[in-house]
């Protein structure tokens, strides 16, 4: 498996051997070093942190002509973990918090040392008494360079600019979906989920890749929901694609959007259970959470496929829940949800944290129970439903005290 798609603690020696066997070359997010050299370590780590983060692997000899991994050599230096920590804390301002470890083959004859540098939102990171800023470049011979004044100014405002850009991409979801979702009925339930890189900056997909991803996901919806693709060629806008599938009999409609910066959106519209004309509108919590888990896992799979590393923002919301009741779940009164017409939850997702998805679902159903005024003694029953849904998708449910029910 690609080391960028694994939790750091799960990376093994065989993963590094695979880089050598397949002759993976260096890039802006990957650097090979035959041995540890203290002189350039601070500049290299700070350059990674100032750019896109990535991995430094000590103990790999590279081909000098094309920078491809050539062979694994034994790294003899001991206590490099503390050495790297001291460099990060003492020589870089502000400090960079890296992860590092040794890896050995089964025969204990070869050992490498790997450092994971996070993409930082505290840039610029400087060295030489806070006087010099480096960035990572793609050039074959010149792998890092001093940042220009313009680059340093951009780094100072990097987080603000990326967050503003992210919010603009999210806000445009409604514009795109309204253009293609013309038959949307505002009184029906709407479940929306999305994922986007925490600090989007550059395109991650070209048009061909966008189309292939979109068509593959639309086809998967057809199998699960027995839907048909109502727009066979996904609708194209400036930076992405969107389309709709629907099941005419069940009146289920799914909106799917994917853009080149890594924003992926799934909206599910489904009809009421009950008789709305008699003010009987019910929401099945097991069906809601089941679809939420299914869509979130799809989003995470897509995110893992199109982005090499870094955190993402995951969001989910349900709309048009006012004056509805959770089917089969007693509330303190028979009026159901009277306060809000929608519920929205945002969560920072780290692909190296296997519990990130569960945290968001925990928070979502906790707030859902709160707005529906669910009895305290029903809480455990609902949690058991959620556990059953996790088992259905071969996910392990772990108790999480930080995301306890808020009632």
N, C-alpha and C positions, 0 to 999 in steps of 0.2 A: 504493500500500500504506500502511496505517496506520503512522505514524512510531513507534508504540510496539512494533510487531512487526518493526522493522528494526534491524540493527546501526547504531550511531551513525555510523560512517564511511560507511555506504551511504545515509544520508539525503541527498536532493537538493533543489534549489530547487523542482522540480516537485511534490515531496511537500508543501512548504509552500504552494505555489500551490493545491494541491487542498484544503487547509484553508480557504482564502479562498473558492474557487469553491463549495464545499459548505456554507459558512457555519458551520463548526464553532465552537462556543462554548467559552469558558473553563470550566475545571473545577478540581477539587482537584489535578489533575496536569498542567494546561496553563494557561499565562499569556502574554498578549500585551502587548508594550510598544512604543509608537510610537517611542520613543527611549530611549537609555541614561541613567538618572538615578542618580548615585552614592549619593544619600542613602538610598534604601530597598533597595539591592541586597543588603546583608548580611542584613537582616531577612527578605527574600523567599527567598533561598537557604536560610537556616537553617530557615525555616518548611517549605519543601519537604522538606528532609532529615529534619525531625522528624515528617513526616506520611507520605506515600506516594511521595516523589520526584516526578519529572516533568520537563517542559520549560518553559523560558522563551524566548520568541522575540521578539527585538528587531527592529523594522522593520515591524510589523503594526499598522495602525490598527483599533481595534475599535469596534463599535456601542455607544454609551454606554447604550442602553436594554436590550439583551439580551446584551451582552458577546460577540457573535459576531464572527468575523474579517470585516473589511469590505474592506480593500485593503492591498496591500503598498506601503510607502513605502521610500525609500532610506535606509539607515543609514550615516551618513557618518563616524562615529567609527572611528578606526583603533586597532589594538593592543588591542582589547577582550579578547583571550585572556589577555594578561598582566594586564590590569586585573582580570578576574574571578578569576584565580589569586591575585592579591594580596589581594582581598577575602576569598576562601575561607580563605587561610592566616593572614592578619593580623588579621581582624576577627571571625572566628567561632571559638568554642572548644567542643569540639575542632574542628580544621579539617575542611572538607568537600571531597572530591576530585571535582570536576566535569569534564565533557568539554564542549568548546565549539569552534565553528568558524564561519567566514563561508560564505554560500552566495550565488551570483549567478545571474541568468538568462543565457540564451545570448547575449543582446544586450549584456550587461554594463551594462545601464541601471538595474538594481535589485539591491540587495544587502541581505541580512538576516543577523542574527547569532543563532545558536541555542545554548542552554546546556542540557545534560542534567544534572539533579541526581539523584544516586542516593538511593534510600530507605536511610536509615542504620540501622545496628545499634549505633551509638555515641552514641545520644541520652541526654540532651538536648543539642542544640547551642545555645549562647547567644551573644549579642552584647553590646555596651556593657560591656566589661570583665567578661564572664561574669555579667552581672546580669539580663539579659532573655532570655526564651525565647518564641519565636513558633511557632505552628502554622498550617497552611493550612486554610481553611474554604471551604464552598460558597457562602456568601452573595454575592449579586450585587455589592453595593457594598463590603462589608467582606471583602477577600480573604484577609487574614491577621489574626490576633489574638494578644494575649499569652496565653500558657498559664497556666491557673489552677494553684494549688498541687497540686490533685489530678491535673491533666494532667501536671505536671512529675514528680510521683511515679510516675505510670504510665510516663512516658518512661524514667525511671531503671531500671525493671524490665521495660521493653518486651521486650528480647531474651529474658530468662529466661521471661517469661510466654508469648511466642510459641513458643519452643522446647518448653516443656512442653505447650502445646496441640497442637503438631505431633506430638509423640511420642504423645499420647493418641489422635489421629486414626489414626496408623499402627498402634498397638496394637489398635485396634478392628477392623482389617481381618480378623484371625483370627476374631473373634466373628461378624462379619457373614457371612464366607465359610463358616464351619462351619454356620450356620443354614440356608444355602441349598444348600450343597455336601454334601448328606447321603450321596451315593453315592461319596464320595471314598475311594479305595483308598490307604492310607498307604504301600504298597510301590511305587507307581508314581512316575515322574519328575514333579516339579513345578517349573515355571519361573514365577517371579513377578517382575513389574516394576511399579513405581509411580512417580508424580511428585507432588510437593506443594510449594506455595510455601514458601520458606525460613522466612518469618515470617508465617504465616497469621493474619489478624485479623478480617476481615469477610467475609460471604457474597459470592461472585462471580456466582452463578447463582440464579435462582428455580426453582420446581418445573417449570414448563413448559419452560424451557431445559434443565434437567437431563434430563427425559424425552426431549426431542428429540435431545440429544447421545447419550444411552445407546442409544436405538433405532437411530440412524444407525450407531454403532460395532458394535452387535450384527449389523446387516445386513451390514456389511463383513466380519465374521468368516464369515458364511454363505457369501459368495462365495469367499473364499480357502480355507476349510477344508471346504467342502461340508457345513456344519453346519446344524442346525435350532435354532430358539429354543425351548428346553424350557419357559421361563417367558415367555409372550408379553408380559405386562405386568410390567416390572421390579419387583422387590420394593422397597418403600419403607421406609426407617428414618428416624430423627430428622432427619438432615441430608443424606440422599442416597438413591441407588438402586443396586441390584445385581441381576444376572441371570446366567444360564448358557446357553451354547449347547453342543451336542454333536454329534459324528458317531458314530452307533451302531456302524457297521462298523469304523472305525479306532479307536474308543474314545478319541477326542480330546475333551476337554472344556475349555471356556474360561469362566472366571469374570471378569465385568467389574463394576467398581464406580466410581461417580463421586459426589462430594458437593459441596455448595454452596460449600465453602471451597477448592476446587481440587484436592482429592486424587483422583487417578485410578489405578485398580489393574487390572492384567490378570494372571490366573493361567492357565497352560496345563498341563493334566495329560495326559500321553501315555504309552502302555504301553512296556514293555521291547522291545528288539530282542534276540532270542535265546530261550533256554529257561531261565526262572528256576528251574524244578524241578531242572535239571541244573547250577545255579549259573553259568549263562551269561547274564549281563546286560550288555548293551552300550549305550553312549550314542554317537549319531552327532554328532560335534562340528560338522560343517557344518550339519546340520539345527538344532542347538541355537542356534548363532550367527545363522543366518538368521532364525529365529523371534524371537530377541532383538532384532536390528536392526529387524525389521518392527514389533514391539510398541513399541519405544522411539520410533520415528518417529511411530507413532500417538499415543503419549502426548505427544510434543512438539507435534504439530499441535493436539491438544486444549488443551494448556497455552497455546499462542500465541493460541488463539481465546478463551479465557475469562479470561485475566489480562492486564492492560494492560502491565505491566512488572515488573521485579524478578527476583531469582534464585530458583531452585527447587532442591529436593533430589530427585535421581533415584536409585532403588535397584533392584537386581536380585539375585535369588538362585535357586539351584537346590537342591532337596532330594532326599533318598533316593539319593545317589550312592555310598554306601559299598558295597564289594564289587562295583563295576561297572568296566567297562573301556571306554576310548574305542575305538570301532569303526574299525579301519584305522590306528590310531596306535600305533606300538610304544612300550612303556614299559620301564623298567629291569628290570622283572620282569613276570610274567604275572598278577600278583594285582590290578593296577589300583588303584583308590582304596581305601586301607585306613584312612586317618586320620580323615577327616571324613564326616559324613552330609549336610552342606550347605555351600554356598559362598555368601557374601553380599558385595555391594559397594555402597557408597553414594558418590555424587558430587554436588558442587554444580554445577548447570547454570545457565549464563547464556545466555539466548536470543540475546544479541548476540555470543556466541562460537560460531562455526560448528563448532568442533572439540570442543565439550563432550560431545556424544554419543559421539564416537570415543574420548575419554579413558576414559569408563566402560567401553566395550566392550574397549578395550585392557587395562585393569586386570582385567576379568572373565576374559578368556581367558588372560591371563598367570597369574593365580592358579589357574585351572582346570588349566593345564598343570603347574603346580607340585604340586598335590595329587594329580594322576595320575602324577607322576614321569616326565614325558615326556623322551625323549632330547634332548640338546642339538642334535644334527644334524637333528632333526625340526622344530625350532622354525620355521625358514624356510618349511617346507612348510605348516605351520598358518597362518602369517601370510599366505601366498599364498591359502589358502582364504578367509580373512577379507577380503582385498582383493577377491576375486571376488564375495563377498557384497555388499560395498559397491558394486561396479559394478552389480550386479543392481538395486539400489535407487537408481541414479543418484547415488551419493554418492562424493565424492573421498576416497580414503584417503591420509593424510599420515603420514609417519614421525614418531614422537614419542619422543624419547630419554627423556623423563621417565616413560614408561609402558612401559619395556622389560620383556621377560619375566624373571620373578624366579627363574630356575633357573640 
